[in-house]
Structures are given as structure tokens and as C-alpha cells.
Amino acid sequence: MGKSVEAATDPTQSDGAASEAEEIGDVRSLPSVSQLLAELGDATPQAVLVGAVRKALDDARRTVIAGGKVGRRAILDAARAAATDATSPWPRAVINATGVVLHTNLGRAVLSDDARAAMLEAAAYSDLEFDLGTGARGSRDSHTAELLTRIVGAEAAAVVNNNAGALALALAALARDRGVIVSRGQAVEIGGRLRIPDVMTQSGAVLREVGTTNRTYASDYADACNERTALLLRVHLSNFQMSGFVAQPSLEEMVEVAAAHGVAVLDDLGSGCLVDTETWGLRHEPTVQESVRSGADVVLFSGDKLLGGPQAGLIVGRSRYIQAIRRHPLARAFRCDKVTLAAMHATLLHYLCGEVEQIPTLRMLALPAAEIEARAAGWLRSLSLTGARLRPASSAVGGGSLPGSELSSTALVLRPEALNLTADSLAARLRAGRPPVVGRIEDGELWLDPRTVLPEQEEPLLHAVRAAAQADG
Ligand SMILES: *Cc1c(COP(=O)(O)O)cnc(C)c1O
């Protein structure tokens, strides 16, 4: 919905005086920036328009130098399109037909209707840091933190910008210049170059690796504890699995070792699962409640992974540690924005009120295979495209949650050759559609998985697929 650039009413009045249909085959015949600007009118900020015209002319120059011809109208259209693009809102809504529920490149968790409404309400003035009862100043995350403690059964909580921030802040507040003991199998990289040893160094904590890559015992932690030790850290492996000849003590065993040596246990859970994933036939994902019950002193997790809320880092645990984290001089640098807090609060209310089906991430994970198949079959019927068919597929949880867990699904598979296209060109057309559709390419075919397509997106999806299949060229 950018401001579209209107063509000047009468191009022959401009000093270019050339026909838009003119084909240009040499560089000296290309129009000047000012000629094109005059023809495009002034519906867009001039700086944007100048940039768009320069880019269109550069592209045209390259085409001509390479021996091609370019129409004056094509240059004007390219400039108009670039200007419209530059003034369009961003990010744009896309239809996620990849079947990856928590797709990091597509914005991870889809927020619930209540969370979206709460964000809008918070966008204006609100009682963010104001107690309406007393008129006194309040703390911005205390309402949400209290809600969280009630849900997971912890003493206290804090909400920060994301889980990477939660980890950095917790380490800085609880272990600066002191030892943090980590299993060699858990000194991992989470993705986006978030590396546990690096975060540790930057936070001023002293990493002490114990055990081996595949096997670590409770006694390894115990043997490494000394008077400089602050924490035992457990890190969820998130994006990968280790199997075979592996050993890792339970959280309870780590808590026991920590208690015997007067140190605390910090548990980086990653995903922040608050429900039992086994009810949907998935592997068991450790829940926050389990960590709290096992006696972890501080538990950290993301807001926008399995929890299904906005990007945030949630910290729960014993009051004295949470207080130390809240009072750290850098806490302010990690704090959440009001819109995020509103969305997080609304998402957590779904858990408190026992209405997790309101959370799109959980609803998508829970979709029965038969329902997905019926939707895919409906798409197939409605499109009736040559070469299209249904195939058994598997959706993924994504977002570093439950790696290797497969969700059975049914995909609508489009055969590009039947449409005189390649898989890449079909995918590109779908991405360029309105709305853009992102599928996945497998075995040279384009797969569309209904699991991650929201119900209200089905009609627009079918429309976009029809348009991509029919367009010429
Ligand atoms: C995802 C993850 C993080 C980072 O969380 P963000 O909220 O994305 O910053 C940290 N630790 C673990 C174990 C994770 O899985």
C-alpha cells in the first residue's frame, strides 16, 4: 500500500518529448534523470523518486551495454515500481505454506487475536508504569512477571527483550568474575552466532567446562565446584540432538550437587514450553514448570518459541536471584518495549485461563493429520491444476524447538513442468504474489503444507497460486 507514483498526464509535454514506446539500443539515447523525473510527477518524496530513477537507469544502461534494447516505458515502470516499493509499509504479511510452525525468517510465533488487540491498546498512552489505584509510579514488567509466577509456580519473575538477553543479564548479575560450570556437551551454538562460551565471556563469567562432548556425570560438576564457583548452567541443545553413547545428569541431580556446594543452578530451557507436547504425539519437551519443580534456582526461556508469544526473554526463579537480576545496572538495557509486554501479557493470560487453543502456535501443532489432509484435498479440488497432487509430508516445529520431531501432514504438491515453469521460477512467482506465498521445494516440486496456513489465508492462497500458475512467460 505504498504511495503509487502516477504517470504524468501528458508525457509529450516534458522535455524528453520521446514516446514511451521507444526502444533504446545505445547508452547515449537513454533519457536523463531529470527527463524521467519530469515524466513521473511528484507524488513521492523527491529523494525516493531520484533514487528509484537512478536505479532504473543503471539497470537500463547495463542491459544496453550487454547488447540488449530497453523501452522507455519499461524504464519508467521500473522507476515507479521501485518508488512504490520504497514507500510501502514493512514488514509485509506473507502466507507461510512451508509447514515450519516457528519459522524464524518469517517472524517465529503467530500472535493470538487477544495479543494483537493488546498491542494496539498499548500503542497509545497506558498504565504501563503507573498505578491507577494510588497514582504512584509502577514497574513496567511487574504485572506480567506476577502472572508468570502464578502459571509456573515460581517465587519471582522478570521479563526482558529476548532469551539471549536473559542469559547475558543473568550471568552478569549472578556470576561476574566467578565460575560457571557447563557440560562440554552443552557449550553449544544456538544459531545466529549465539554461542554459550562467548556470551559467558562477554558477561564476565568464567566458563569451566566439564565432562566430555557425549558424556557428563553429576560427579564431574561436583569435582569442579570450588569457592569461586557461582553457578551450574544447564543449556537446552535446541537445534540438535545427541543420541547413542550419551549421558547427562538430570536437573534434580544437578540441583543436589549445587546444594551440597552452596552454588545455584541456572537452567536455559530455550523454548519455554508451558504445556505437555506429548498430547500432540510429539516428543516430550521439558516444561518450565518441571524445571521449577526440580529446584532450578533460575530458569530462562524465549517468549516467541513454543510459548507462542512475542519476542521476549522470560526469567523465573527464587526471589533473591531475580532481585539481583532486576537490580543489575544493565537491566534497563535489556528491558521490553510496551507493545511487547502487552502481547506477552495477553499470551500468558491464555495459559492462566486454560484457553491455550487461542494460541496459534499451539493450535497449529495440535492440528489433526486428518484435518490437514481434508484441507489439502479441498485446495486440490478448488485449483484443479494439471500435475498437482497430494503427498504425505512432515511439518516441523522449527525455532530450535523439538529438533527431529516430525508432525505428519499432507502437502499439496505442484509440478512446475506441468505449468511450463521450473521449481525456482514457480517459487519466485509465489513469493512475488499478493499476498506473497512461501512454500518449500522438494524433489524439484513445490510443496504447500496447510498446517501453517491460517484459515483466513486459504482463499488468498488459492488466488495467489492460480495467478502464479496462469501468468505468462
Ligand atoms: C533460542 C535459544 C536462545 C535464544 O533465545 P532468543 O529468545 O531467540 O534470544 C537461548 N538459549 C537457548 C537454549 C535457545 O534455544
The ligand as an ORCA input file, in Angstrom:
! r2SCAN-3c Opt
* xyz 0 1
  C      16.615    -19.947     21.265
  C      17.529    -20.088     22.407
  C      18.160    -18.968     22.958
  C      17.969    -17.604     22.402
  O      16.654    -17.177     22.590
  P      16.121    -15.860     21.853
  O      14.829    -15.577     22.548
  O      15.970    -16.212     20.423
  O      17.132    -14.796     22.074
  C      18.996    -19.161     24.036
  N      19.203    -20.386     24.554
  C      18.604    -21.483     24.050
  C      18.888    -22.812     24.667
  C      17.745    -21.375     22.959
  O      17.148    -22.453     22.442
*
